[in-house]
Amino acid sequence: MRNCVVEDIGWCSPDVGWVRLNTDGTVKGGINVGCGGVLRGGHGE
């Protein structure tokens, strides 16, 4: 069984007129890959 750490993180909005892009990706065994992202403006939209 692997040890696991759960950590709460917050989101800080960008300045007005800017957007923030959060991305993540994974590779398993060099064959299965995945990626995704979230783009948000200064009001969380």
Phi and psi in degrees as GROMACS dihedral restraints (atoms count N, CA, C in turn):
[ dihedral_restraints ]
;  ai    aj    ak    al  type     phi  dphi    fc
    3     4     5     6     1   -84.4    20    10
    4     5     6     7     1   147.7    20    10
    6     7     8     9     1   -77.8    20    10
    7     8     9    10     1   145.2    20    10
    9    10    11    12     1  -133.6    20    10
   10    11    12    13     1   138.1    20    10
   12    13    14    15     1  -117.5    20    10
   13    14    15    16     1   125.9    20    10
   15    16    17    18     1  -103.1    20    10
   16    17    18    19     1   128.7    20    10
   18    19    20    21     1  -134.0    20    10
   19    20    21    22     1   125.9    20    10
   21    22    23    24     1   -79.6    20    10
   22    23    24    25     1   133.7    20    10
   24    25    26    27     1  -126.4    20    10
   25    26    27    28     1   156.4    20    10
   27    28    29    30     1  -109.1    20    10
   28    29    30    31     1   169.7    20    10
   30    31    32    33     1  -117.7    20    10
   31    32    33    34     1   129.2    20    10
   33    34    35    36     1  -105.5    20    10
   34    35    36    37     1   123.7    20    10
   36    37    38    39     1   -69.1    20    10
   37    38    39    40     1   149.4    20    10
   39    40    41    42     1   -76.2    20    10
   40    41    42    43     1   167.8    20    10
   42    43    44    45     1   -62.2    20    10
   43    44    45    46     1   156.0    20    10
   45    46    47    48     1   -57.1    20    10
   46    47    48    49     1   134.3    20    10
   48    49    50    51     1    92.4    20    10
   49    50    51    52     1    -6.0    20    10
   51    52    53    54     1  -114.9    20    10
   52    53    54    55     1   163.3    20    10
   54    55    56    57     1  -126.0    20    10
   55    56    57    58     1   159.3    20    10
   57    58    59    60     1  -121.0    20    10
   58    59    60    61     1   132.5    20    10
   60    61    62    63     1  -114.2    20    10
   61    62    63    64     1   118.8    20    10
   63    64    65    66     1  -106.6    20    10
   64    65    66    67     1   129.2    20    10
   66    67    68    69     1  -129.6    20    10
   67    68    69    70     1   161.0    20    10
   69    70    71    72     1  -155.3    20    10
   70    71    72    73     1   154.4    20    10
   72    73    74    75     1  -151.9    20    10
   73    74    75    76     1   163.9    20    10
   75    76    77    78     1  -149.4    20    10
   76    77    78    79     1   150.6    20    10
   78    79    80    81     1  -134.4    20    10
   79    80    81    82     1   133.4    20    10
   81    82    83    84     1  -126.8    20    10
   82    83    84    85     1   113.2    20    10
   84    85    86    87     1    67.7    20    10
   85    86    87    88     1    16.1    20    10
   87    88    89    90     1    73.1    20    10
   88    89    90    91     1     1.5    20    10
   90    91    92    93     1  -115.2    20    10
   91    92    93    94     1   -53.0    20    10
   93    94    95    96     1   -87.0    20    10
   94    95    96    97     1   122.0    20    10
   96    97    98    99     1  -130.2    20    10
   97    98    99   100     1   155.9    20    10
   99   100   101   102     1  -156.4    20    10
  100   101   102   103     1   152.9    20    10
  102   103   104   105     1  -154.1    20    10
  103   104   105   106     1   162.6    20    10
  105   106   107   108     1  -165.6    20    10
  106   107   108   109     1   169.9    20    10
  108   109   110   111     1  -159.8    20    10
  109   110   111   112     1   161.3    20    10
  111   112   113   114     1  -132.3    20    10
  112   113   114   115     1   127.7    20    10
  114   115   116   117     1  -112.7    20    10
  115   116   117   118     1   123.8    20    10
  117   118   119   120     1  -131.7    20    10
  118   119   120   121     1   147.6    20    10
  120   121   122   123     1   -91.9    20    10
  121   122   123   124     1  -174.3    20    10
  123   124   125   126     1   -64.1    20    10
  124   125   126   127     1   -18.7    20    10
  126   127   128   129     1  -106.7    20    10
  127   128   129   130     1    13.1    20    10
  129   130   131   132     1    82.0    20    10
  130   131   132   133     1     5.0    20    10
